[in-house]
Amino acid sequence: MILIDQTKKFKTVLITLKFKRVAKVDEFAFRTLLPSVLRTKTNLYKNRQQFNEKLESLYGASLTSNTNKTGILSIIHVQLKLVNPTLALDASLFEEGLNFLKEYIYGHNTFNEKDFELEKSLLIEEVVAKENDKTRFALTRLFEEMCANELYGARVSGTKAQLEALTFKQFKKMYKDFIQKDELQIILSGDVTPENVALTQRVFPNASFSAMDFLDYETKAVNTVTEIVEHDKISQTKLNIGYRLPIRQGDPKHVAAVLFNAALGGYVHSRLFLNVREKHSLCYYVSSVYDAYKGIMFIYSGVDAKRLDLAKKVIDEEVKRMCTERISEKELALSKQALINDLKESEDSQGARQNLMYIQMLLGKTPTLAERIEKIEQVTPDDLLEVGKLLLKDTVYLLDVER
Amino acid sequence: MEKVYYAHLNETVYQHTLANGLQVYMIPKNDFHKVFATFTTHYGSFDQSFISPKTGKKVNQPEGIAHFLEHKMFSMPDKTDAFETLSKFGVNANAYTNFDRTSYLFSGTKNIESALTYLLDFVQTPYFTVKSVKKEQGIIAEELRMYADYPNQRLFYGLLQNLYQKHPIHVEIGGTVESIHKITAKKLYDAYETFYHPSNMEVVLVGNFDPEAMVQLIEDNQSKKGYSKQDPIQRFMPKEPKAIRTSHAEIEMPVVMPKLGLGVKLTPSSGKEALKKDIALAILMDMYFSNSTKNYQQLLQSRLINESFEYTSIEEENAFTMAFFGDTVDPTLLKSRLTQMILALKRQKHDPVVFERHKKSTLGSFVMSLNSLESISMGFTNYLANGVSMFEVPEIIESITLKDIQAIAKDIQPKRISSFVVMPAKAQKASV
């Protein structure tokens, strides 16, 4: 089955291939590396240069790919973005794009070891360079510490050591396995004709779709809060706090948990922003994020190193207030409004529409926008208190300035 | 109200100039849920020196004041915060400051009339006190410290500091922790009164709305405010010499691999001509440095670059730069290879087939950028600074010839090339 989002709203047609299987830590390195190796050479395009020239000649079509983890699934997303063929006045553009994608994934009778080694080293450099972004690095470290021995704590791009250990022989074997066993789903969106859909089915006869429980139920008992402090030559302290929140997508409390997070630190009207940033000027950014596939919530912030203790205290107080005092109807209404606005706005983004469609199909539920809004409207302040009862502080991770 | 339809892109632009000089541009997109609204003043980090229209005297201001003013505009006299009020309408608000402009914006799917009225009102209500300025210095100092930890930001400004001697492009938009402490409420009022006059501003609306109703709303709102006419603002920009400041500089940061920035100072133009040159430069760089080129493959195969390699053109008032950035194991060798490649462009006989392919690709990328209301809005405002309506850009791309490409390549002078390197500093890590 091919998912179709037919709309004349956008100037592009997106053809997205999603390859999924249950995530295994020892396959992360391969799955992250694969999209780059596939670009180096195909049966038809003899090198990276020819491959990229072809994309340029398709009116600057862009081919993007990334590998991520959604719940317990490892998904390789490959997306070709084409100018709407009617705007480019080029009727064959869609078909050319489709064939190009097929060649990219399947046109590999052979691989070249030199190309493989080059791409491997480039990826290692990229993985290592991620440490330059201290905000992101500090978050990765929080997950590693908090979810040690859990799938969630593993670095999805694979570590330097895992990549180094991956051999050419293993790669070729894993590619064969990937072709045979990953399930391929296709999403088409934009001004797509029935002919386009039929053509896609002919070019990719192996596309299918199956709903499954992909939520990550792995968790641990939390008895004490772990605090980790590391230092680096930076000028601002990164303060991250992880909480267990055992409420997942589809749970009756799920929408209340989303609103709990929104009111705490999801928006500019939220308590962390108003108190930590605006009232005490302790930071420039402070936000909370709720991951409903895993059942955790985390707060991340960059704070003035000299006033770190105050920042910790104010954040703790705000979290405690959310968990013990009933939120006002007015405050809750603001969070609902912001959330509903986001839902509507995401209908204006081609990428967001695709993601929503994909996740809904995986869950086997396809509520309409109106139904989703109605669910949000029904949440009460007491529902948020119930969510607060389940929140458990797990780990504090600090990337501190050198003192 | 003027209406222009661009058939090839299926886009319509409504334009109207109000009595007080405010320019209004509207691009209706009725199949979208959202409206994206911006209220922009032509005032950015470049504008540190100007004649006050009130006193007729020259004023010099601290670095970072336009950005500081942007932050302070959200404080209202009744002690409320405009950001918060806008979020109460259920819209997402934001603001940003560039080299040459400051924009206040929101996007939303309901209460658009009230939110737009409020946007106009809060941006036209200055309120600065000694206490609130002091408080904001704390927040902005944290913002600047956060940026100070971004190696790519250090690389970008480091390179511009090497290339430009006097032009304010080398000054960070937010200023420095020292310079923002020189900002006072009085200085903010001086800047506000000069640059936030409607004749120096524009409103751009993109999305689902009725243009007639919106222009009426804006007219009614503005006519109540009694703005008197203001003459064009006199700004002072230091005269930038053709020569660069230095050909090389280095700093240390906790990065895992050295980072190289390499730039060429080119001859700037203005208006539509500058935009045309900017696109021609982008095509020239694509022809010789994109991932389908020999140069790119050579650098990659010899392991001097990786996926972080990128190039860009920087086109601002009186400044025009070609720049390359990337992580590299050997900044010295990469610098020398890249320099050879850049200088070779001068004598290169350009392949018309490659040129046409990149022109087509540039056109395609432009059309794809019209996908989101945000990028239409930002792009529209950006091109206006060059006096061009965004939907005329495809014609400009079409008009570019190999001669334009050659002219840019000929402008590359060995003496105007500079490099900036961020070297890894050993960080002391300790777990407690």
Contacts between the chains, C-beta under 8 A, distances in Angstrom:
chain1	res1	chain2	res2	distance
A	7	B	31	7.8
A	8	B	31	7.0
A	9	B	31	4.9
A	9	B	32	6.6
A	10	B	371	5.2
A	11	B	367	5.5
A	11	B	368	6.3
A	11	B	370	4.9
A	11	B	371	5.2
A	12	B	368	5.3
A	12	B	371	5.5
A	47	B	297	7.6
A	48	B	291	6.8
A	48	B	292	8.0
A	48	B	297	6.7
A	49	B	291	7.8
A	49	B	292	5.2
A	49	B	293	7.3
A	49	B	294	7.4
A	49	B	297	5.7
A	50	B	292	7.9
A	52	B	290	7.1
A	52	B	291	4.8
A	52	B	292	3.7
A	53	B	292	4.5
A	53	B	357	7.1
A	55	B	292	7.9
A	56	B	290	7.5
A	56	B	292	6.0
A	56	B	357	5.2
A	56	B	358	6.5
A	56	B	360	7.5
A	56	B	361	4.3
A	57	B	357	5.6
A	57	B	360	7.0
A	57	B	361	7.6
A	58	B	364	7.7
A	59	B	360	5.8
A	59	B	361	6.5
A	59	B	363	6.9
A	59	B	364	3.1
A	59	B	367	7.7
A	60	B	360	7.1
A	60	B	361	3.4
A	60	B	362	6.7
A	60	B	363	7.4
A	60	B	364	3.5
A	60	B	365	4.4
A	60	B	368	7.3
A	61	B	364	7.0
A	62	B	365	7.9
A	62	B	368	7.6
A	81	B	368	6.4
A	83	B	364	4.8
A	83	B	367	5.0
A	83	B	368	6.0
A	84	B	367	7.9
A	87	B	8	7.9
A	87	B	9	7.4
A	87	B	367	5.8
A	88	B	364	6.8
A	88	B	367	7.5
A	118	B	300	7.3
A	118	B	301	7.1
A	118	B	303	7.9
A	121	B	303	7.1
A	122	B	300	7.7
A	122	B	306	4.8
A	122	B	307	5.7
A	125	B	257	6.6
A	125	B	306	4.6
A	125	B	307	7.7
A	125	B	308	7.8
A	125	B	327	6.7
A	126	B	306	6.6
A	126	B	307	5.4
A	126	B	308	7.2
A	128	B	256	4.9
A	128	B	257	7.1
A	129	B	255	7.8
A	129	B	256	5.8
A	129	B	257	6.3
A	129	B	308	6.4
A	129	B	327	5.7
A	131	B	256	5.5
A	132	B	151	5.3
A	132	B	152	7.9
A	132	B	254	8.0
A	132	B	255	5.2
A	132	B	256	6.5
A	133	B	150	7.7
A	134	B	149	5.5
A	135	B	146	8.0
A	228	B	431	6.6
A	228	B	432	7.5
A	229	B	431	7.2
A	229	B	432	4.4
A	230	B	429	5.7
A	230	B	430	6.9
A	230	B	431	5.8
A	231	B	427	7.6
A	231	B	428	6.2
A	231	B	429	6.1
A	231	B	430	5.6
A	232	B	254	5.6
A	232	B	427	4.9
A	232	B	429	6.6
A	233	B	253	7.4
A	233	B	254	4.4
A	233	B	425	5.9
A	233	B	427	4.8
A	233	B	428	7.7
A	234	B	149	4.9
A	234	B	254	6.9
A	235	B	145	4.4
A	235	B	148	5.2
A	235	B	149	5.7
A	236	B	142	6.6
A	236	B	145	4.5
A	236	B	146	5.4
A	236	B	148	7.9
A	236	B	149	6.1
A	267	B	87	6.4
A	268	B	83	5.6
A	268	B	84	6.9
A	268	B	87	5.3
A	268	B	93	7.4
A	269	B	84	5.8
A	269	B	87	4.3
A	269	B	88	7.1
A	274	B	84	7.4
A	277	B	139	6.8
A	278	B	81	6.9
A	281	B	135	5.6
A	281	B	136	8.0
A	281	B	138	3.8
A	281	B	139	4.9
A	281	B	142	7.6
A	282	B	142	7.9
A	283	B	142	5.7
A	284	B	139	6.2
A	284	B	142	4.3
A	284	B	143	4.2
A	284	B	146	5.5
A	285	B	146	7.3
A	302	B	142	7.0
A	302	B	145	8.0
A	302	B	146	5.2
A	303	B	142	7.5
A	304	B	138	7.6
A	304	B	141	8.0
A	304	B	142	5.8
A	304	B	145	7.9
A	334	B	87	6.8
A	334	B	88	6.3
A	337	B	90	3.9
A	338	B	87	6.6
A	338	B	90	6.4
A	338	B	92	7.7
A	340	B	90	7.4
A	341	B	90	5.0
A	341	B	91	6.7
A	341	B	92	7.0
A	341	B	108	5.9
A	341	B	109	5.4
A	341	B	110	7.2
A	342	B	92	7.9
A	344	B	33	4.6
A	344	B	34	7.1
A	344	B	109	4.0
A	345	B	33	6.7
A	345	B	34	5.2
A	345	B	92	7.7
A	345	B	107	6.6
A	345	B	108	7.8
A	345	B	109	6.2
A	347	B	33	5.4
A	348	B	32	4.8
A	348	B	33	5.6
A	348	B	34	4.9
A	348	B	372	7.4
A	348	B	373	6.6
A	349	B	372	6.6
A	350	B	371	6.5
A	402	B	427	7.9
A	402	B	428	6.1
